Amino acid sequence: MRDNYNIQVIRKRSIIEFIGAVAVIIFISVLLSFLKIRLDLTEDKRYTLSDPTRKVLSDLKSDVFIQVYLDGEMPIPFKRLKRTVSEMLDEFRIASDNRVDFTFRNPSEGEDQKQRESMYQSLISKGLNPVNIQAGDQEGGSSQKIVFPGMIVNYNGIEVPVNFLKNNPSVPAEENLLHSVEGLEYEMIQTISTLTSDTIYKIAFLEGHGELSETEVADITLNLARFFTIDRGVLEGNPGVLDSYAAVIVAGPEKEFSESDKFILDQYIMNGGKVMWLVEEVDVNADSLANGETEALLRPLNLEDQLFRYGARINPSVIQDAECVMIRLAVMTGGTRQQFVPAPWFYYPKLYPSHSHPVTRNINRVKGEYANFIDTVGLDGRIRKTILLSSSGFARTLSPPFLISLKDAETIPDEREFSRSKLPVAVLLEGVFPSAFRNRMTDDLTRDRNFRTRSESISTKMIIIADGNIIRNEVRQIGSNITPYPLGQDIYTGELYGNRDFIINCMNYLVDDDGIMELRSRELRLRMLDRSKIRKERIKWQLINVVLPPVLVIIAGFIFSYFRRRRFTKA
């Protein structure tokens, strides 16, 4: 009788302990639900938003709706990319106090081919770039599939496309996807910041010195218009004409600058203005190559002394690079038949971007045309110099005058002549610059007699690029209709170089006051499995992952049963 009583007491106590434990767990869960605690335990903090991003999101005044066109049947790497995008947008939603909302859509969800094609064309017209991939089916086969790794950001009725897939043909697919993840936060917050900003910066293309025409910079103008207000104009001798612009672009001038225009640009820089110089000292008339040959001639622009004072010198020499773009040459086969064959054109170098700077990190190689190279000069410690673009390790230079012939592409050069390495083509200068007109009489250079000349700048920055063609797009003309090609696209192969991304990043860096551009420096580690170790130790790891867990559960069950039996036996 006493034994039955003890058993009932033990059972009652066990039930009370169980109910108490459940009640404590529920109470702690409810209490924790009111605490917003999010811990990022990853080594590279891939789920932690930066301070500039949090500031932009916390200042949102209206809702932002994002449609991500990355859904449906896709290869595993793209599914991982989709998961990463979803996790990042979740962080955006939380940081913005639910001001950011998003949805995933399948661009191929149409009932028939006609509806799908209509959706594809709609997305392309909005600015999303399609990608063809190999997708497997349930029967073990594969087929071509079109995906749109991008999103449409909608704010107050304004839609802006964001293409977040990095597609660099020179790196493996895994690295491209990793670079896409690295740049994801920047691509999204840069667009949201631009859409929600109360201030829209203005940028001016300089005219009056034979600069590239509107048609020749139409593609980059259209893309920069997503972030800035774009103007074009001449200086007209007024030192304050540039004061309202955040940056100025000098794109491929062909005529000399007057001292008055140089003075206006100099004082604009002294007052904190930013300038992107795309200038070269050698004139090559590429159109004359249609006749088989052309000349490279020295073309001074009267900017040499000014840029030298700022810390750079453009050398009047043309780079030839062994790592170059292929062109199509017409050759005769069989005596009468004409055929186009690819041939290396050493005057079109594939320039290497620096991977250590946010302007050039993770962009494709940049296509140059008859590029010069730059020397950094001066020992002024207040000016920081950073090389953004450079040639390959197998280059040489030619000084004008010299003849350029299409027959050059047919000859095999001596590799020993390509002995120069990493020639700088684009340089970033940051800091406090001395005026190019310091200790000079300037009364006759301005109409404003009350203008006070500054001999030293406030902290500012500029980018010098020794190739005006980097910003020039090709055009297609049919009758009177002129259509620009995307900047950096090879019109023969369709390959897209990094020219557009480079110019856009340059301008965003020059006018960035919020530190958003630094997000492009983010680096994640690619943790790949060791394939050789997998092959050698396949059985061992299969046993560890498949057999060991059930064995541990069984052992734990025996241990629990043993101690439970022992406890109740004593009772």
ABEGO torsion letter per residue (X at the ends): XAAAAAAAAAAAAAAAAAAAAAAAAAAAAAAAAABBBBBBABAAGAABBBAAAAAAAAABABBBBBBBBBBEBBBAAAAAAAAAAAAAAAAAAAAAGGABBBBBBBAAABABAAAAAAAAAAAAAAGBBBBBBBBBBAAGBBBBBBBBBBBBBBBGGBBBBBBABBBBAABBAAAAAAAAAAAAAAAAAAAAAAAABABBBBBBBBBGAGBBBAAAAAAAAAAAAAABBBBBEBAGGBAAAAAABABBBBBGBABBBBAAAAAAAAAAAAAGBBBBBBBBABBBBAAAAAAGBBBBBBBBAGAAAAAAAAGBBBBBBBBBBABBBBBBBBBBBGGABBBBBBBBBAABBBBBBBAABAAABGBBBBBBBGBBBBBBBEABAABBBBBABBBBABBBBBBOBBBBBAAAAABBBBAAABABBGBBABBBBBEBBBBAABGBBAAAABABAABBBBABBBBBBBBBBABAAAABBBBBBBEABBBBBBBGBBAAAGBBBAAAAAAAAAAAAAABAAGAAAAAABBBBBBBBBAAAAAAAAAAAAAAAAAAAAAAAAAAAAAAAAAAAAAAAAX
